Amino acid sequence: MSDPIIAKTPPSDALPDDYDPFEHLQAVYIPQHNAVVQQYFSDLGNDWKPNIATTRSSLRVACTMVDNDNQLMMNLRHHLLFDLLGYGKSGLITYHGSTNDIAPPVDGHPKVCFYFSQDRASVPTGYSPVDAEYSFRLINETAATFTKSDAIALANKIKPLFFTAGKGLKLTKGKNIYVYKDEMHGYRLRIYCSTDADAVDLVQKLLEARDVVFDENKLSISTPKRSNTAVPSEAIVYGKETKLQRYRPAADTYLRYVYVSIPNVKKNIFLLDSTGRYNALVSVH
């Protein structure tokens, strides 16, 4: 008579027989991810319920992972939160253009930044949206003196100048360079624009935000002989057909948000935001 078969209990340090690596990853990852989502959208309150009635609430629904998400959905939600909304960059802006700093001394003075970008629907296939950022320094403020109350007051001053019915100011970016220098008041602007009227209008609004008077003697204009490339061209680069970089492309851009960068403060302080991505101090509507 043969010995009976006795089921052996796996050791405590071994994986169970029914272990599913994807199910385990979900069980571990989803709560961690959703905790970050809750923190990022903390302005919606602890009693928030899933809904898409507002832009911020709609974004939170889109970022929140659920148990029946497949790998694609998890990847998309992660990408939306960490890359597109910028959580993975600790609230820092990813714009890589000119910083438009003014001459020393600037250390310790907050910088107010205005970010413009092109609507994606109008972007030629294969290219990124045209964008731009313009800024000025709060020369009469320091990181120690600038407070939340000051930020709110500044946002309320900027709002009627740059936003109409929630829509940011339109600026047609182009090949001409308009330079406006008033370093005493914290301005050293370098604006790529198509027309004098648009450029001067933007300069005047940026000055008015700080009650600074426009002086046409401080404005210079540079028009390059090289023309814009109307249709993006292609060439064989390293054995592959590649779209060539455009030269100062003309495009309609719109102000998306305004933020303050304060020395020694890790995250930017968003004053106004028409995208709904950031918890701005003042609503644009």
C-alpha positions in Angstrom: 0.0 0.0 0.0 1.5 3.3 -1.0 1.9 6.2 1.4 -0.8 8.9 1.2 0.0 12.1 -0.6 0.3 14.9 2.0 -0.2 18.5 0.7 2.7 20.7 1.6 2.2 24.2 2.8 4.6 26.6 1.0 7.1 28.3 3.2 6.2 31.8 4.3 8.9 33.3 2.2 7.7 31.8 -1.0 5.2 33.1 -3.5 1.7 31.4 -3.4 0.8 29.0 -6.2 -1.9 31.4 -7.5 0.4 34.4 -7.5 -0.4 36.8 -10.4 2.4 39.5 -10.8 0.1 42.0 -12.5 -2.7 41.7 -9.9 0.0 42.1 -7.2 1.4 45.1 -8.9 -2.0 46.7 -9.2 -2.8 46.0 -5.5 0.5 47.7 -4.5 0.6 50.5 -7.1 -2.9 51.8 -7.3 -3.2 52.9 -3.6 0.2 54.7 -3.8 -0.7 56.4 -7.1 -4.2 57.5 -5.9 -2.7 58.9 -2.7 -0.6 61.2 -4.9 -3.7 62.1 -6.9 -5.5 63.1 -3.7 -2.6 65.2 -2.6 -2.3 67.0 -6.0 -6.1 67.7 -6.1 -6.3 68.5 -2.3 -8.0 71.8 -3.2 -11.2 69.9 -4.1 -11.6 68.9 -0.5 -11.6 65.7 1.5 -15.3 65.1 0.8 -14.8 65.1 -3.0 -16.9 62.6 -5.0 -16.0 61.6 -8.6 -17.6 64.0 -11.1 -16.7 65.9 -14.3 -18.6 69.1 -13.6 -15.4 71.2 -13.5 -12.0 71.1 -15.2 -10.1 70.2 -12.0 -12.6 67.5 -11.0 -12.6 66.0 -14.5 -8.8 65.9 -14.4 -8.9 64.1 -11.0 -11.3 61.5 -12.4 -9.0 60.9 -15.3 -6.0 60.5 -13.1 -7.5 58.2 -10.5 -6.8 54.5 -11.1 -9.5 51.9 -10.5 -9.2 48.1 -9.9 -10.4 47.1 -13.3 -7.8 49.3 -15.2 -5.6 47.4 -17.6 -2.0 48.2 -18.2 -2.8 50.8 -20.9 -5.2 52.7 -18.7 -2.8 52.7 -15.8 0.0 54.0 -18.1 -2.3 56.8 -19.5 -3.4 57.9 -16.0 0.2 57.9 -14.8 1.3 59.9 -17.9 -1.4 62.5 -17.4 -0.6 63.2 -13.8 3.2 63.0 -13.8 4.1 64.3 -17.3 1.3 66.4 -18.7 0.1 67.9 -15.4 3.7 68.1 -14.1 3.5 66.4 -10.7 6.7 64.5 -11.4 8.5 67.8 -11.8 7.4 69.1 -8.4 5.3 71.8 -9.9 8.2 73.3 -11.9 7.5 74.5 -15.4 9.0 72.5 -18.3 9.4 75.5 -20.7 13.0 75.6 -22.0 13.1 79.0 -23.6 14.9 82.1 -22.5 14.6 82.9 -18.8 14.5 86.6 -19.5 16.4 87.5 -16.4 17.5 91.0 -15.8 21.0 92.2 -15.0 22.3 91.7 -11.4 21.3 92.1 -8.7 18.3 89.7 -9.1 19.0 87.3 -6.4 16.1 87.0 -4.0 13.6 88.8 -6.1 10.5 86.8 -7.1 9.9 86.4 -10.9 6.4 86.6 -12.4 6.1 84.4 -15.5 3.4 84.4 -18.3 3.2 81.1 -20.3 1.7 81.1 -23.8 1.2 78.1 -26.1 -0.5 77.2 -29.4 -3.7 75.3 -29.5 -2.8 71.7 -30.4 -5.5 71.5 -33.1 -3.5 74.0 -35.2 -0.1 72.3 -34.8 1.3 70.8 -38.0 1.7 67.0 -37.8 5.1 66.0 -36.4 5.7 69.2 -34.6 5.3 70.4 -31.0 3.1 73.4 -30.2 4.7 76.8 -30.4 5.1 78.3 -27.0 6.7 81.3 -25.2 7.3 82.6 -21.8 7.7 86.2 -20.7 8.6 87.4 -17.2 9.5 90.3 -15.0 11.1 90.6 -11.6 9.4 92.1 -8.5 12.4 94.3 -7.7 10.6 95.9 -4.8 10.0 92.5 -3.2 12.2 89.7 -1.8 11.5 86.1 -0.9 11.2 87.2 2.7 8.7 90.1 2.1 6.5 88.6 -0.6 3.4 87.0 0.9 0.3 85.1 -0.2 -1.7 88.2 0.2 0.7 90.0 -2.2 0.3 87.1 -4.6 -3.5 87.3 -4.6 -3.4 91.1 -5.0 -1.1 90.7 -8.0 -3.3 88.0 -9.5 -6.3 90.2 -9.3 -4.4 93.0 -11.0 -3.2 90.8 -13.8 -6.6 89.0 -14.4 -8.5 91.9 -16.2 -5.5 92.7 -18.3 -4.8 89.3 -19.6 -8.0 87.2 -19.3 -11.5 87.7 -20.9 -14.2 85.3 -20.0 -11.6 82.7 -18.9 -9.7 83.0 -22.2 -6.1 84.1 -22.1 -4.6 86.9 -24.2 -3.9 86.0 -27.8 -0.4 86.7 -29.2 0.7 85.9 -32.7 4.3 84.7 -32.3 6.5 85.5 -35.3 10.1 86.1 -36.5 10.5 89.8 -35.4 12.2 90.4 -32.1 10.9 93.2 -29.8 13.3 94.0 -26.9 12.1 96.2 -24.0 14.5 97.1 -21.2 13.6 98.8 -18.0 15.9 97.1 -15.5 15.2 99.6 -12.8 11.6 98.2 -12.6 12.6 94.6 -13.3 11.9 94.3 -17.0 14.0 92.8 -19.7 11.6 91.5 -22.3 12.5 89.8 -25.6 9.3 89.1 -27.5 9.0 87.2 -30.8 6.0 88.6 -32.6 4.5 89.2 -36.0 3.3 92.8 -35.6 4.3 95.9 -33.8 0.8 96.4 -32.4 0.7 92.9 -30.8 4.2 93.3 -29.3 3.6 96.8 -27.9 0.2 95.7 -26.5 1.8 92.8 -24.6 4.6 95.0 -23.3 2.2 97.7 -22.1 0.0 95.1 -20.3 3.1 93.6 -18.6 4.1 97.0 -17.4 0.6 97.9 -16.3 0.6 94.9 -14.1 3.1 96.8 -11.9 1.9 100.3 -12.7 5.0 101.0 -14.7 4.7 103.6 -17.6 5.6 102.5 -21.1 8.5 104.4 -22.7 8.9 103.9 -26.4 12.6 104.9 -26.2 13.2 101.6 -24.3 11.8 99.5 -27.1 14.0 98.2 -30.0 12.9 96.1 -33.0 14.9 93.6 -35.0 13.6 92.1 -38.2 15.8 89.3 -39.7 16.3 89.1 -43.5 15.6 85.4 -43.3 12.0 84.6 -43.9 9.7 82.1 -42.2 9.3 78.7 -43.7 5.6 78.5 -44.6 5.5 74.8 -45.1 7.6 72.5 -42.9 10.3 70.9 -45.0 11.7 67.4 -44.7 15.1 65.9 -45.3 16.9 62.6 -44.9 18.8 62.8 -41.6 20.8 59.8 -40.3 19.1 57.6 -42.8 15.5 58.6 -41.9 13.1 61.1 -43.3 12.9 63.9 -40.7 11.0 67.2 -40.4 13.5 70.0 -40.2 13.3 72.5 -37.4 11.2 75.5 -38.2 12.7 79.0 -38.2 10.8 81.3 -35.8 7.4 79.9 -36.9 4.4 82.1 -36.9 1.5 80.8 -34.8 -1.3 82.1 -32.6 -0.5 81.5 -29.0 -2.7 82.1 -25.9 -1.8 82.8 -22.3 -2.4 79.6 -20.4 -1.2 80.5 -16.9 0.7 83.0 -14.7 2.9 81.9 -11.9 5.5 83.3 -9.5 8.9 81.7 -9.0 10.2 82.5 -5.5 13.8 81.8 -4.6 14.2 78.9 -2.2 10.5 77.9 -2.7 10.5 74.5 -4.5 7.1 74.8 -6.1 5.9 77.7 -8.3 2.9 79.7 -7.0 0.2 79.8 -9.6 -1.7 83.1 -9.7 -4.0 82.3 -12.7 -4.6 79.3 -14.8 -7.0 78.8 -17.8 -6.1 75.1 -18.2 -7.4 73.8 -14.9 -4.2 71.9 -14.3 -3.0 74.0 -11.4 -4.6 75.1 -8.2 -4.4 78.8 -8.9 -4.9 81.5 -6.2 -7.5 83.3 -8.3 -10.0 81.9 -10.8 -9.9 83.3 -14.4 -13.7 83.1 -14.7 
